[in-house]
Amino acid sequence: MKHQDEFRSAKQLLLEENLAPYASKSKFAHRQYPEPLDVNRPAFKIDCHRIRNCNTSLRLRGKTQVLPAGIGDHYRTRASHTDSVVTAARDIAERLGLNSYLAEAIALAHDLGHTPFGHAGEDALNDCMKKFGKSFEHNEQSLRAVTVLEGGYPNFRGLNLTIEVLDGLKKHMTPWDNPGCKTISYPTLEAQVVNMADQIAYIYHDSLDGLRRGVFDLRKISEIPLFARVISRAKEKYGENLESDVLISRSLSALHGILVEDLVSQTQKNLSGANIKSLEDVYKHSKPLVTFSDVIAGEVGELNDFLHDVFYKSDEVRALNIHGKKIIKSLFDYYLAHFDEVPKKFREIAENDKPTSIKDFIAGMTDFYAENEANHRR
């Protein structure tokens, strides 16, 4: 048995030796609470398992991405969005010779702090906290989920994830994020990959959800140069006379491919141009290294603006957002007046700080649970 353990450990180390010199290595990872070495699984792979199986992660399937969870079987929820980010992040990390397990772990945890009802719920909970001189931001809540709110271990609260994963969560940045960690330093390349994989994932699936919902059609979105180009690419490959659903599918596949290819190519140029030779060089660098080219970044910005103006601000989504905000605020007010009904766990963790206890409880709810709670407490 000892020889088998030594073989497994050596095999895991060999796999990491094949990574790029600026990739993160599990053998150098550390945790707040030291744990014995697991010869069967490197540290970042352990983190993936812990995050996937925690209760906060399981509830993401019942949380809104853009359209509410439960509105239809084929629209993205916060869970299926996370799966898309994981897939893109692993693919990009592997192409760049980075540690795909670290990228996966950060991707799995990056949205754990999201409220029910998407960004509208986040805005509503932030408004509630402002009355007490506090705030709510889902990146900070993701970090709180894995370090404080989750349990199941005898010697510590949280999941005791590696510091590299926690740093990636602190510094997760997309156009939708406002990370609480204000710093000029940037995280590992794997964490930077997740930042961009998040953007690629929501551009892809929000375009698909908007088309499926009929909020806009192919003619409208093809006014955006990037989308016009992916439609042309799909027709060149599969023929001019594609049925609408097939054309949408193949066009979005082309979109995903263009974005990933450009990101990998430009990042390789960035690494070479900045003479990045080690992880220490990454930490010392003064700006992100994982980026789109200027041309694609501009085109992605145009597509983002389109989705914002046409989809996220559509009458249906606005009405759903207003509804979600009302539920969040009514629950917050109710629990302020009936604090004893907040589960004991949240009161103890927050040391009976009312707004923090209530915030933690509401942030972890699914859409359905929040709506059901609000209906029962009217």
C-alpha positions in Angstrom: 0.0 0.0 0.0 2.8 2.4 0.8 4.4 1.9 -2.6 1.0 2.6 -4.3 0.6 5.8 -2.3 4.1 6.9 -3.3 3.4 6.1 -7.0 0.1 8.1 -6.9 1.9 11.0 -5.3 4.7 11.0 -7.8 2.2 10.8 -10.7 0.3 13.9 -9.4 3.6 15.8 -9.1 4.7 14.8 -12.6 1.4 16.0 -14.0 2.1 19.4 -12.5 5.7 19.5 -13.6 4.4 19.6 -17.2 2.6 22.9 -16.5 4.0 26.2 -17.6 6.6 27.7 -15.3 4.1 30.5 -14.4 1.3 28.1 -13.5 0.2 27.6 -9.9 1.3 24.3 -8.4 -0.7 22.3 -5.8 2.6 21.4 -4.0 3.1 25.0 -3.1 -0.6 25.6 -2.1 -1.4 26.3 1.6 -4.5 26.6 3.7 -5.4 28.6 6.8 -5.7 25.4 8.8 -3.0 22.9 7.8 -4.2 19.4 6.7 -2.3 16.2 6.0 -1.2 15.6 2.4 -3.6 13.6 0.3 -1.5 11.5 -2.0 -4.4 10.7 -4.3 -5.6 14.2 -5.0 -3.7 17.5 -5.4 -4.8 20.4 -3.2 -6.8 22.2 -5.9 -8.6 19.1 -6.9 -9.7 18.7 -3.3 -11.0 22.2 -3.4 -13.1 21.4 -6.4 -14.7 18.4 -4.6 -15.5 20.5 -1.5 -17.1 23.3 -3.5 -19.1 21.1 -5.7 -20.6 19.2 -2.8 -21.3 22.1 -0.4 -24.9 23.2 0.3 -24.4 26.7 -1.1 -23.3 25.2 -4.5 -26.3 22.8 -4.6 -28.7 25.8 -4.2 -27.4 27.6 -7.3 -29.7 25.5 -9.5 -32.7 27.4 -8.0 -31.2 30.9 -8.5 -31.8 33.4 -11.4 -29.2 34.1 -14.0 -31.2 36.6 -16.1 -34.5 34.9 -16.4 -35.9 33.4 -13.2 -35.1 29.8 -12.3 -38.2 27.7 -13.1 -39.4 29.9 -16.0 -38.4 27.3 -18.5 -36.2 24.1 -18.6 -33.7 25.5 -21.1 -32.8 28.9 -19.7 -29.6 29.4 -17.7 -29.8 29.3 -13.9 -26.9 30.4 -11.7 -25.8 26.7 -11.6 -25.7 26.1 -15.4 -23.9 29.5 -15.8 -21.3 28.2 -13.3 -21.0 25.0 -15.3 -20.4 27.0 -18.5 -17.7 29.1 -16.7 -16.0 25.9 -15.5 -16.0 24.4 -18.9 -14.5 27.5 -20.6 -12.0 28.1 -17.7 -10.6 24.5 -17.9 -10.3 24.7 -21.7 -8.5 28.0 -21.6 -6.2 27.0 -18.7 -5.2 23.8 -20.5 -4.4 25.6 -23.7 -2.2 28.0 -21.8 -0.4 25.3 -19.8 -2.0 26.5 -16.5 -3.5 24.5 -13.6 -6.9 23.5 -14.7 -8.0 22.3 -11.2 -7.3 25.7 -9.7 -9.2 27.4 -12.5 -12.1 25.0 -12.0 -12.2 25.6 -8.2 -12.3 29.3 -8.6 -15.0 29.0 -11.3 -17.1 26.7 -9.2 -17.1 29.1 -6.2 -17.2 32.5 -8.0 -21.0 32.9 -7.8 -21.7 31.2 -4.5 -22.6 34.5 -2.9 -25.3 35.5 -5.4 -28.7 36.3 -4.0 -32.0 35.0 -5.4 -33.3 37.0 -8.4 -29.9 37.7 -9.8 -28.3 41.2 -9.8 -31.7 42.7 -8.9 -31.7 40.8 -5.7 -28.1 41.8 -5.1 -29.0 45.5 -5.5 -32.0 45.1 -3.2 -30.0 43.5 -0.5 -27.3 46.1 -0.8 -30.0 48.8 -0.4 -31.2 47.1 2.8 -27.7 46.9 4.2 -26.9 50.6 3.5 -29.5 51.6 6.1 -27.1 50.1 8.7 -23.9 51.5 7.2 -23.1 48.2 5.6 -23.1 46.8 2.1 -23.7 43.7 0.1 -21.6 42.5 -2.8 -21.8 39.0 -4.2 -18.0 38.4 -4.5 -17.6 39.2 -0.8 -20.5 36.9 0.0 -18.9 34.1 -2.1 -15.8 34.4 0.1 -17.9 34.4 3.2 -19.8 31.3 2.1 -16.7 29.2 1.8 -14.8 30.6 4.8 -17.6 31.1 7.4 -21.1 29.9 6.4 -20.3 26.4 5.1 -19.6 23.8 7.7 -19.2 20.0 8.1 -15.6 19.9 9.5 -14.8 19.5 13.2 -11.8 21.8 13.5 -12.9 24.9 11.5 -15.8 26.7 9.9 -16.0 27.0 6.1 -14.3 24.7 3.6 -10.6 25.5 4.4 -9.9 26.1 0.7 -6.4 27.0 -0.5 -5.3 30.6 -0.2 -4.9 30.6 -4.0 -8.7 29.9 -4.5 -9.6 32.5 -1.9 -7.5 35.1 -3.5 -9.1 34.4 -6.9 -12.5 34.9 -5.3 -11.4 38.2 -3.6 -10.2 39.5 -7.0 -12.9 38.2 -9.3 -13.6 41.0 -11.8 -16.0 41.3 -14.7 -18.1 44.3 -15.9 -20.7 43.0 -13.4 -18.4 42.8 -10.4 -17.3 45.2 -7.8 -14.8 43.3 -5.7 -14.3 44.3 -2.2 -10.6 43.7 -2.4 -9.3 47.0 -3.7 -5.7 46.3 -4.8 -3.3 47.0 -7.6 -2.1 43.4 -7.5 -3.6 40.7 -9.7 -4.2 37.1 -8.8 -2.8 33.9 -10.4 -3.2 33.5 -14.1 -5.8 30.8 -13.4 -7.9 33.3 -11.5 -7.5 35.8 -14.4 -8.7 33.0 -16.8 -11.9 32.6 -14.7 -12.5 36.4 -14.9 -12.5 36.1 -18.7 -14.3 32.7 -18.8 -17.1 34.3 -16.9 -17.5 36.9 -19.5 -17.4 34.4 -22.4 -20.0 32.2 -20.7 -22.6 34.9 -20.1 -22.1 36.5 -23.5 -22.8 33.1 -25.0 -25.7 31.9 -23.0 -27.4 35.3 -22.5 -27.4 35.7 -26.3 -29.0 32.3 -26.5 -31.6 32.9 -23.8 -32.6 36.2 -25.4 -33.0 34.6 -28.7 -35.0 31.6 -27.3 -37.2 33.9 -25.3 -37.9 36.0 -28.4 -36.6 39.2 -26.7 -34.7 39.8 -30.0 -34.2 37.8 -33.2 -31.2 36.9 -35.4 -31.8 39.9 -37.6 -31.6 42.3 -34.7 -28.5 40.8 -33.1 -26.8 40.5 -36.4 -26.6 44.3 -36.4 -23.7 43.8 -34.0 -20.5 43.2 -36.1 -19.2 40.4 -34.0 -22.5 38.5 -34.2 -22.8 39.1 -37.9 -19.4 37.6 -38.4 -20.2 34.4 -36.4 -23.4 34.0 -38.4 -21.4 34.2 -41.6 -18.9 31.7 -40.3 -21.7 29.2 -39.4 -23.2 29.5 -42.9 -19.8 29.1 -44.6 -19.3 25.9 -42.6 -22.8 24.4 -42.7 -24.5 26.0 -45.7 -26.8 29.0 -46.3 -30.2 27.2 -45.8 -29.9 26.4 -42.1 -33.1 26.3 -40.0 -33.3 29.0 -37.4 -32.6 26.9 -34.3 -29.6 25.2 -36.1 -28.2 28.6 -37.2 -28.5 29.9 -33.7 -26.7 26.9 -32.3 -23.9 26.9 -34.8 -23.5 30.7 -34.7 -23.1 30.7 -30.9 -20.6 27.8 -31.1 -18.6 30.0 -33.5 -18.9 32.9 -31.1 -17.5 30.8 -28.3 -14.7 29.5 -30.5 -13.7 33.0 -31.7 -13.6 34.4 -28.1 -11.6 31.5 -26.7 -9.1 31.5 -29.6 -8.5 35.2 -29.4 -8.1 35.1 -25.6 -5.5 32.4 -25.7 -3.6 34.0 -28.6 -3.6 37.5 -27.0 -2.6 36.1 -23.6 0.3 34.2 -25.0 1.5 37.5 -26.6 1.0 39.3 -23.3 3.0 36.7 -21.4 5.8 36.8 -24.0 5.8 40.6 -24.2 6.0 41.0 -20.4 8.7 38.3 -20.2 6.7 36.3 -17.6 8.8 33.4 -16.5 7.4 32.5 -13.1 4.4 32.9 -10.8 6.3 35.6 -9.0 6.4 37.6 -12.2 2.7 37.2 -12.5 2.1 38.7 -9.0 4.5 41.6 -9.7 2.9 42.5 -13.0 0.8 45.8 -12.9 -2.1 44.8 -15.1 -4.1 41.8 -16.2 -2.2 39.4 -18.5 -5.2 37.3 -19.6 -7.0 39.5 -22.0 -8.8 39.7 -25.4 -7.1 41.6 -28.3 -8.1 45.2 -28.6 -10.3 44.4 -31.6 -12.2 41.6 -29.9 -12.4 43.5 -26.7 -14.1 46.3 -28.5 -16.5 44.0 -30.3 -17.4 42.2 -27.1 -18.1 45.6 -25.5 -20.6 46.3 -28.3 -22.3 42.9 -27.8 -22.4 43.5 -24.1 -24.0 46.9 -24.7 -26.6 45.3 -26.9 -27.5 42.6 -24.3 -27.7 45.3 -21.6 -30.0 47.6 -23.6 -32.2 45.0 -25.4 -32.3 42.0 -23.0 -31.4 43.1 -19.5 -33.5 46.3 -19.7 -36.4 44.6 -21.6 -39.9 45.0 -20.2 -40.1 41.4 -19.1 -36.7 41.3 -17.3 -37.4 44.7 -15.7 -40.7 43.5 -14.4 -39.1 40.4 -13.0 -36.4 42.5 -11.4 -38.9 44.7 -9.7 -40.8 41.7 -8.4 -37.5 40.1 -7.0 -36.5 43.4 -5.3 -39.8 43.7 -3.6 -39.5 40.1 -2.2 -35.9 40.7 -0.9 -36.9 44.0 0.8 -40.0 42.6 2.3 -38.1 39.6 3.7 -35.4 41.8 5.2 -38.0 44.0 6.9 -39.9 41.0 8.2 -36.8 39.4 9.7 -35.8 42.7 11.3 -39.1 42.7 13.2 -39.0 38.9 13.8 -35.3 38.2 14.3 -36.0 35.1 16.3 -37.2 33.4 13.1 -33.8 33.8 11.5 -32.2 30.3 11.8 -29.9 30.0 14.8 -26.9 29.2 12.7 -26.9 32.6 11.0 -27.5 34.4 14.3 -24.6 32.6 16.0 -22.1 33.1 13.1 -22.9 36.8 12.9 -22.8 37.1 16.7 -26.4 38.3 16.7 -25.7 41.2 14.4 -29.2 41.6 13.0 -28.5 42.9 9.4 -25.5 40.6 8.9 -27.5 37.5 10.1 -30.5 38.4 7.9 -28.2 39.2 4.9 -26.5 35.8 5.2 -29.9 34.0 5.4 -31.5 35.8 2.5 -28.5 35.6 0.2 -28.4 31.8 0.5 -32.1 31.4 -0.5 -33.3 30.1 -3.9 -35.8 32.1 -5.9 -38.6 29.6 -4.9 -37.7 29.6 -1.2 -37.6 33.4 -1.0 -40.9 33.8 -2.8 -42.5 31.1 -0.6 -41.2 32.7 2.5 -42.4 36.1 1.5 -45.9 34.7 0.7 -46.2 33.0 4.1 -45.2 36.2 5.9 -47.6 38.7 4.4 
